[in-house]
Amino acid sequence: MGCQTESTQGRALSAKTYAADSMTIQSCTAFCAGYAFAGVEYGRECYCGDAFGGGSVGAPADQCSMKCAGDAKTLCGGPGRLSVYKAA
């Protein structure tokens, strides 16, 4: 769904989270099942939520350029940037 900034009032997606050195887009979207969105940040962090926090806005795609810790062929956000997907 694109690249998104963190919220200016906390996390962009704050309902549920985990971090792992085996992070993939698939593992994050599965973890976020039941929520509207799954966001991967900094290559290894997964965040879930139904709405974005205040101040979170779309960002240029090139700002979400960190490789996923568990799958170097895919991109998983960046510093303060989330690659956002529909949750599974």
Secondary structure, DSSP 4 states (H G I P E B T S, - for coil): -EEEEPPTTS-SS-SEEEE-TT--HHHHHHHTTTSSEEEEETTTEEEEESSPPTT--EE-GGG--PEETTEEEEE--BTTEEEEEE--
